Structures are given as structure tokens and as C-alpha cells.
Amino acid sequence: MLEQEGRGDGTDATRNRCQARNAILDGGVDVAHEVADIVAPVLGWDGATIEREVEHYRKRVAAERDSQEQLDDRTADSARLGAPEVRVGVG
């Protein structure tokens, strides 16, 4: 399903597919590598891609947490967007 929908990144798999970001206190950071290992064969990821996706997910979670601590929307948006999109042509 991931590859059919063109959603080939770890953020989608961890944050959207299993709702780890909202359901787990650490935002799913501790399970990000496990999730990446599970979806890697489906998406054709090698070891380097897995590591890049996991690191990117960790940065996204950190940026979102940082945004929630800002005093105004503009600063929060800026903090949230601090982690770039990992997929080519996105963000």
C-alpha cells in the first residue's frame, strides 16, 4: 500500500500509518528504526536509506516539539519547518 500510494518515507510510515507521533510519549522516536526496518523491503531501501529516514524522522519530531513550546504561531511554524522534507521534490 505504501508504494502504491507513493508514500515512501519513514515519516509517513511512523507518523501517519501507525500514529506513533501522537500515541507514544517520545513521538515514536524509539520505534522509528523498527518501523523503517519493516517498510524497507517494501520500499526498496538499503541500509543508508534506513539510517537517513530514521535520522530525518527524529529531526521532524524534535522540530514539532520545539514548535509547541513557542509563544506565537509564526515562531512555531518556523520551528516546525526547521526539519526539511527528506523526499526529493517535497518541501
Summary of the structure (lengths in Angstrom):
residues: 91
radius of gyration: 13.4
end to end distance: 22.8
largest distance: 41.9
contacts: 242
relative contact order: 0.15
helix: 67%
strand: 0%
